[in-house]
């Protein structure tokens, strides 16, 4: 789980210019309050949450009391079924996701579903209406269509859980098939050439970008995770780093993409990158890969455009096909698989499920044994005799 900001009471969080409290009652998860995120507002929110928790514990919370405590709640408890627009906002507010993901959810709902259903009661939305919208919409890709269908399914499933509707109308609509984006890793030789060039061409504080890419190729971290890595999370003795935060849209978020913190064990190459980085950044920043030129009030790399300015020229100078920086992560995964390492270990290092790892990198998992498997067919004596007889 992500870390709670220092100083906030349990179950209280600041969201933009508002304060939100978390609790569980009738599958309600949270409420955003009409108070400012000031010390006084936070104390007020904590007091209200404590009152709510006590009422729930005693079993005396009811719809009328809830409406009294949260008069501005968009959740309708008087028996009136909410409109889709109202409920979709509640659903969005309850998602524990990073801001980039939240923006994706919001954009999808606003573009594809709000124009058709915002003022429709949620229990009046049926499969036929949803199917009609999907059929009449001009989709830019199958992936966009699938994403829109999935977000609508999530909203309606939440409505089922909240007792607003009996069944999810999206379940009868098949998920559009999409072609998975091809993984495009570098070879081990290409990775070594890139690292070598960066270390030998970069000088002064810019040398940190050589450390950055050596670590990227040999740790498999997501770029946002690596940019947010702090020295306090590095344990040289245990040869590991603690992954618990990420950079999203230039800002530090105390959580990771999968919501699961993890410890990544380090090989000697990753440790070498950290030792080199220590002399360059530890005295001037809390962040391992602090940029060579720091902005005021920001001592972390805010965007991959910073590192791209060193990465892409190195590729071009070496005659290596330009690929995304994210492919350094794919390189680590495929090199590990081709070395015969345990898929469960690799998945844990990457923060993947084993299923996700196997489906994403099946080609490299098989490649080490494909020819030996084919040789089994070649070694069959019956087949050889038949060929000889035909000749």
KADA-V969820 format. One record per pair of residues at least 12 apart in sequence whose ideal C-beta (glycine too) atoms are under 8 Angstrom apart, sorted by the first residue. I is the first residue (numbers start at 1). J is the second residue. Records with the same first field share a line. If there is no record, write none. Layout:
BEGIN
I = J ; J
END
This chain:
BEGIN
1 = 255 ; 259 ; 260 ; 261
2 = 96 ; 244 ; 245 ; 253 ; 254 ; 255 ; 256 ; 259 ; 261
3 = 244 ; 245 ; 254 ; 255
4 = 254
5 = 254
8 = 42
9 = 42 ; 45 ; 46 ; 49
11 = 23 ; 46 ; 49 ; 53
12 = 42 ; 45 ; 46 ; 49
14 = 37 ; 42
15 = 32 ; 93
17 = 36 ; 37
18 = 32 ; 33 ; 34 ; 35 ; 37
19 = 32 ; 33 ; 35 ; 36 ; 37 ; 41 ; 42 ; 45
20 = 32 ; 33 ; 45 ; 93
21 = 33 ; 45 ; 46 ; 48 ; 49 ; 52
22 = 49
23 = 49 ; 52 ; 53 ; 56
24 = 56
25 = 52 ; 56 ; 61 ; 66
26 = 162 ; 163
27 = 161 ; 162 ; 163
28 = 75 ; 162
29 = 94
30 = 93 ; 94
31 = 70 ; 73 ; 75
32 = 93
33 = 45 ; 48 ; 70
34 = 72
48 = 69
51 = 69
52 = 69
63 = 77 ; 78
74 = 86 ; 89 ; 90
75 = 90
81 = 121 ; 122 ; 123 ; 164
82 = 121 ; 122 ; 164
83 = 118 ; 119 ; 120 ; 121 ; 122
84 = 113 ; 114 ; 117 ; 118 ; 119 ; 120 ; 121 ; 122 ; 125 ; 155
85 = 114 ; 117 ; 118 ; 119
87 = 122 ; 155 ; 158 ; 159 ; 164
88 = 109 ; 113 ; 114 ; 118 ; 155
91 = 154 ; 155 ; 158
92 = 105 ; 106 ; 109
94 = 158
96 = 259
98 = 246 ; 248 ; 253 ; 255 ; 257
99 = 248 ; 249 ; 251 ; 253
100 = 248 ; 249
104 = 147
105 = 151
108 = 147 ; 148 ; 151
109 = 151 ; 152 ; 155
111 = 148
112 = 133 ; 137 ; 148 ; 152
113 = 133 ; 148 ; 151 ; 152 ; 155
116 = 129 ; 133
117 = 129
122 = 156 ; 159 ; 164 ; 165
123 = 164 ; 165
125 = 156 ; 169
126 = 169
127 = 169 ; 170 ; 172 ; 173
130 = 152 ; 169 ; 170 ; 173
131 = 173
134 = 148 ; 149 ; 173
141 = 178
142 = 176 ; 177 ; 178 ; 179
143 = 178
145 = 176
146 = 175 ; 176 ; 177 ; 178
149 = 170 ; 173 ; 175 ; 176
150 = 175
152 = 170
153 = 168 ; 170 ; 171
156 = 168 ; 169 ; 170
157 = 170
180 = 359 ; 360
183 = 327 ; 330 ; 334 ; 360 ; 361 ; 363
184 = 323 ; 324 ; 327 ; 330
185 = 327 ; 330 ; 331 ; 333 ; 334 ; 335 ; 364
186 = 217 ; 320 ; 323 ; 327 ; 328 ; 331
187 = 331
188 = 331 ; 335
190 = 318 ; 320
191 = 217 ; 328 ; 331 ; 335
193 = 318 ; 320
194 = 213 ; 217 ; 311 ; 314 ; 315 ; 318 ; 320
195 = 210 ; 213 ; 214 ; 217
197 = 314 ; 317 ; 318
198 = 210 ; 213 ; 214 ; 310 ; 314
199 = 214
201 = 314
202 = 310
204 = 292
205 = 280 ; 292 ; 293
206 = 292 ; 310
207 = 276 ; 280
208 = 277 ; 280 ; 281 ; 289 ; 290 ; 291 ; 292
209 = 292 ; 307 ; 310 ; 311
210 = 276
211 = 273 ; 274 ; 276 ; 277 ; 280 ; 289
212 = 226 ; 273 ; 277 ; 289 ; 301 ; 307
213 = 307 ; 310 ; 311 ; 328
214 = 269 ; 270 ; 272 ; 273 ; 276
215 = 270 ; 273 ; 274 ; 277 ; 289
216 = 325 ; 328 ; 329 ; 332
217 = 269 ; 328 ; 331 ; 332
218 = 267 ; 269 ; 270 ; 273 ; 332
219 = 241 ; 264 ; 266 ; 270 ; 332 ; 349
220 = 264 ; 329 ; 332 ; 333 ; 336 ; 349 ; 350
221 = 243 ; 264 ; 329
222 = 246 ; 257 ; 326 ; 329 ; 351
223 = 304 ; 307 ; 325 ; 326 ; 329
224 = 246 ; 247 ; 248 ; 257
225 = 243 ; 245 ; 246 ; 256 ; 257
226 = 289
227 = 246 ; 247 ; 287 ; 289 ; 300 ; 301 ; 302 ; 304
228 = 245 ; 246 ; 247 ; 252 ; 253 ; 287 ; 300
229 = 241 ; 243 ; 287 ; 288 ; 289
230 = 245 ; 286 ; 287 ; 288
231 = 278 ; 281 ; 282 ; 286 ; 287 ; 288
232 = 286
234 = 274 ; 288
236 = 271 ; 274
239 = 265 ; 266 ; 271
240 = 263 ; 264 ; 265 ; 266
241 = 263 ; 264 ; 266
242 = 261 ; 262 ; 263
243 = 256 ; 261 ; 262 ; 263 ; 264 ; 351
244 = 256 ; 261
247 = 300 ; 301 ; 302
250 = 298 ; 302 ; 303
251 = 302
252 = 300
256 = 351
257 = 351
258 = 351
260 = 351
262 = 348 ; 349 ; 351
264 = 349
265 = 349
274 = 288
277 = 289
284 = 299
285 = 299 ; 300
286 = 299
287 = 299 ; 300 ; 301
289 = 301
291 = 306
304 = 325
307 = 325
308 = 325
311 = 325
329 = 350
330 = 361
332 = 350
333 = 346 ; 350 ; 357 ; 360 ; 361 ; 364
334 = 361 ; 364
336 = 349
337 = 361 ; 364 ; 365 ; 368
338 = 364 ; 367 ; 368
340 = 368
343 = 357 ; 358 ; 365
END
